[in-house]
Amino acid sequence: MAFGDVKTPQGLKELNNFLADNSYISGYTPSKADLSVFDALGKAPAGDFAHVARWYRHIASFEAGERSAWTGAPLPQLAGAKPTVAAPAKPAADDDDDVDLFGSDEEDDAEAERIKAERVAAYAAKKSKKPALIAKSSVLLDVKPWDDETDMKEMERFVRTIEMDGLLWGASKLVPVGYGINKLQIMCVIEDEKVSIDLLQEKIEEFEDFVQSVDIAAFNKI
């Protein structure tokens, strides 16, 4: 999926329409395609672009270290775009491979030992400052009603009332299953240490006037 200039009203409209039925730019997990659109936007959009705003807040919730680990390819229109802010040059000393922890065999005088100690201290300090990655998962749920008379909009409203620390609801859509019955397919992102997917399913099934069962359609580690 590709978009034009997302800084224009038309580009934002196309992006908003796409995100009405999709949680991410490509697939069920965040990727470099999301980063390319995120960087192109630069900030959350103003105006009536609710789906873009929801997606932007979600991508912004990830730490820089988490985003750098995402795979995939950026969108073609955005891959060659000039960045709004030039990335600072990475100093040579910031590369782990350039840190000489032991020096050469010939550096055995006091000055060499001092330099070696400084390098070890700098390396340890840099490692200690790296942020810990938060384990997250992208989950696609199938919420099935009792029959074709179930109010699906009301069902979704009840599902989204569930709030848990580490839970973020995403896009949803109705998927036909036969005999005029639709199931609610809804995306969410959870922090693995905070949210139990089994507990989340139980909470959804407590709306027993609407929900017959809840199944996991897709589960991916982010």
C-alpha positions as CSV (number, residue, x, y, z in Angstrom):
1,M,0.0,0.0,0.0
2,A,1.4,3.4,-0.9
3,F,0.2,7.0,-0.4
4,G,0.9,10.4,-1.9
5,D,2.0,13.4,0.2
6,V,0.5,12.7,3.6
7,K,1.0,16.4,4.5
8,T,-1.8,17.3,2.1
9,P,-5.5,17.0,2.9
10,Q,-6.0,14.5,0.1
11,G,-3.1,12.3,1.2
12,L,-4.3,12.4,4.8
13,K,-7.8,11.5,3.7
14,E,-6.5,8.4,1.7
15,L,-4.4,7.4,4.7
16,N,-7.3,7.8,7.1
17,N,-9.6,5.7,4.9
18,F,-7.0,2.9,4.8
19,L,-6.4,2.9,8.5
20,A,-10.2,2.6,9.2
21,D,-9.8,-1.1,8.4
22,N,-6.2,-1.7,9.1
23,S,-4.0,-1.4,12.2
24,Y,-0.8,-1.0,10.4
25,I,0.5,0.1,7.0
26,S,1.5,-3.4,6.1
27,G,0.4,-6.6,7.7
28,Y,-0.6,-7.2,11.3
29,T,2.6,-5.9,13.0
30,P,4.4,-2.6,12.9
31,S,7.2,-2.4,10.2
32,K,9.4,0.1,8.5
33,A,6.5,0.9,6.3
34,D,4.8,2.4,9.3
35,L,8.0,4.3,10.2
36,S,8.2,5.9,6.7
37,V,4.7,7.2,7.0
38,F,5.2,8.2,10.6
39,D,8.3,10.2,9.7
40,A,6.6,11.8,6.7
41,L,3.8,13.0,8.9
42,G,6.1,14.5,11.5
43,K,3.3,15.1,14.0
44,A,-0.2,14.0,14.8
45,P,-2.7,15.4,12.2
46,A,-5.1,18.1,13.1
47,G,-8.7,17.9,11.9
48,D,-11.1,15.0,11.4
49,F,-8.6,12.2,10.8
50,A,-9.4,10.0,13.8
51,H,-7.9,6.8,12.4
52,V,-4.6,8.5,11.5
53,A,-4.5,10.1,15.0
54,R,-5.1,6.7,16.7
55,W,-2.4,5.0,14.5
56,Y,0.1,7.9,15.1
57,R,-0.3,7.7,18.9
58,H,0.2,4.0,18.8
59,I,3.5,4.2,16.7
60,A,4.7,7.0,18.9
61,S,4.3,4.8,22.0
62,F,7.2,2.6,20.9
63,E,10.7,3.4,22.1
64,A,13.4,4.3,19.5
65,G,15.1,1.0,20.2
66,E,12.0,-0.9,19.5
67,R,11.3,0.9,16.2
68,S,14.9,0.2,15.0
69,A,14.3,-3.5,15.3
70,W,11.2,-3.5,12.9
71,T,11.6,-5.3,9.7
72,G,10.1,-4.8,6.2
73,A,10.6,-2.2,3.6
74,P,9.6,1.5,3.6
75,L,7.0,2.7,1.1
76,P,8.5,3.5,-2.3
77,Q,7.2,7.1,-2.4
78,L,8.8,7.7,1.0
79,A,11.9,5.7,0.8
80,G,13.9,8.4,-1.0
81,A,12.3,11.4,0.7
82,K,14.5,14.0,2.2
83,P,14.3,13.9,6.0
84,T,13.0,17.0,7.7
85,V,15.8,16.8,10.3
86,A,19.2,15.5,9.4
87,A,20.4,12.7,11.6
88,P,23.5,13.6,13.6
89,A,26.7,11.9,12.5
90,K,27.4,8.9,14.5
91,P,30.8,9.2,16.2
92,A,33.2,6.4,15.6
93,A,33.5,5.7,19.3
94,D,29.8,4.8,19.4
95,D,30.4,1.6,17.5
96,D,30.7,-1.4,19.9
97,D,33.2,-3.0,17.4
98,D,35.5,0.0,17.7
99,V,35.8,-0.4,21.5
100,D,39.2,-1.9,22.2
101,L,38.9,-3.4,25.6
102,F,42.3,-4.9,25.8
103,G,44.7,-2.8,23.7
104,S,47.6,-4.3,21.8
105,D,50.3,-6.5,23.4
106,E,52.8,-3.7,23.2
107,E,50.7,-1.2,25.3
108,D,51.9,-2.3,28.7
109,D,53.1,1.0,30.1
110,A,51.1,3.2,32.5
111,E,49.7,5.4,29.7
112,A,48.3,2.4,27.8
113,E,46.7,1.1,30.9
114,R,45.0,4.4,31.6
115,I,43.6,4.6,28.1
116,K,42.4,1.0,28.3
117,A,40.6,1.7,31.6
118,E,39.0,4.8,30.1
119,R,37.7,2.8,27.2
120,V,36.3,0.0,29.4
121,A,34.5,2.6,31.5
122,A,33.1,4.4,28.5
123,Y,31.9,1.1,27.0
124,A,30.2,0.0,30.3
125,A,28.6,3.5,30.7
126,K,27.2,3.3,27.1
127,K,25.8,-0.2,27.6
128,S,24.1,0.8,30.9
129,K,22.2,3.7,29.2
130,K,20.6,1.5,26.5
131,P,16.8,1.4,27.2
132,A,15.3,-2.0,28.0
133,L,13.0,-3.2,25.3
134,I,9.4,-3.8,26.3
135,A,8.0,-7.1,25.0
136,K,4.8,-6.5,23.1
137,S,2.5,-8.6,21.0
138,S,0.0,-7.9,18.2
139,V,-3.2,-9.9,18.6
140,L,-6.1,-10.3,16.2
141,L,-9.3,-11.5,17.9
142,D,-12.4,-13.1,16.4
143,V,-15.4,-12.2,18.6
144,K,-18.5,-14.3,17.6
145,P,-22.1,-13.3,18.3
146,W,-25.0,-15.6,19.1
147,D,-27.0,-15.0,16.0
148,D,-27.7,-12.6,13.2
149,E,-29.9,-10.4,15.5
150,T,-27.0,-9.4,17.7
151,D,-26.2,-5.7,17.7
152,M,-22.6,-5.8,16.4
153,K,-22.0,-2.1,17.0
154,E,-23.1,-2.5,20.6
155,M,-20.9,-5.6,21.0
156,E,-17.9,-3.7,19.8
157,R,-18.7,-0.8,22.1
158,F,-18.7,-3.2,25.1
159,V,-15.4,-4.8,24.0
160,R,-13.7,-1.5,23.8
161,T,-14.8,-0.6,27.3
162,I,-12.3,-3.1,28.6
163,E,-9.3,-1.2,29.9
164,M,-6.1,-2.8,31.1
165,D,-2.6,-1.4,31.8
166,G,-0.6,-2.4,28.7
167,L,-3.6,-2.9,26.4
168,L,-4.3,-0.7,23.3
169,W,-7.3,-1.4,21.0
170,G,-6.8,-1.0,17.3
171,A,-8.9,-1.2,14.1
172,S,-11.8,-3.5,13.7
173,K,-14.1,-4.8,11.0
174,L,-17.1,-7.2,10.5
175,V,-16.4,-10.4,8.7
176,P,-19.2,-12.6,7.3
177,V,-19.3,-16.2,8.6
178,G,-22.5,-17.4,6.9
179,Y,-26.3,-17.4,7.3
180,G,-26.3,-13.6,7.6
181,I,-24.1,-13.7,10.7
182,N,-21.0,-11.6,11.0
183,K,-18.1,-11.9,13.5
184,L,-16.2,-8.9,14.9
185,Q,-12.5,-9.0,14.1
186,I,-10.6,-6.6,16.2
187,M,-6.9,-5.8,16.6
188,C,-5.1,-5.0,19.9
189,V,-1.5,-4.6,21.1
190,I,-0.6,-5.8,24.5
191,E,2.5,-5.6,26.7
192,D,3.3,-9.2,27.4
193,E,4.3,-8.7,31.1
194,K,1.2,-6.8,31.9
195,V,-1.7,-8.3,29.9
196,S,-2.8,-12.0,29.9
197,I,-4.5,-12.8,26.7
198,D,-6.5,-15.5,28.5
199,L,-7.8,-13.0,31.0
200,L,-8.7,-10.6,28.1
201,Q,-10.7,-13.3,26.4
202,E,-12.5,-14.0,29.6
203,K,-13.4,-10.4,30.1
204,I,-14.8,-10.2,26.6
205,E,-16.9,-13.3,27.1
206,E,-18.4,-11.8,30.2
207,F,-20.6,-9.8,27.8
208,E,-22.7,-12.9,27.4
209,D,-25.7,-11.2,26.0
210,F,-23.7,-10.4,22.9
211,V,-20.7,-12.7,22.8
212,Q,-20.8,-16.4,22.2
213,S,-17.0,-17.0,22.0
214,V,-13.7,-15.4,21.4
215,D,-10.9,-16.9,19.4
216,I,-7.3,-15.7,18.5
217,A,-7.1,-15.3,14.8
218,A,-3.4,-14.1,14.8
219,F,-0.8,-13.6,17.4
220,N,2.6,-12.0,16.6
221,K,5.5,-10.9,18.8
222,I,6.5,-7.3,18.1
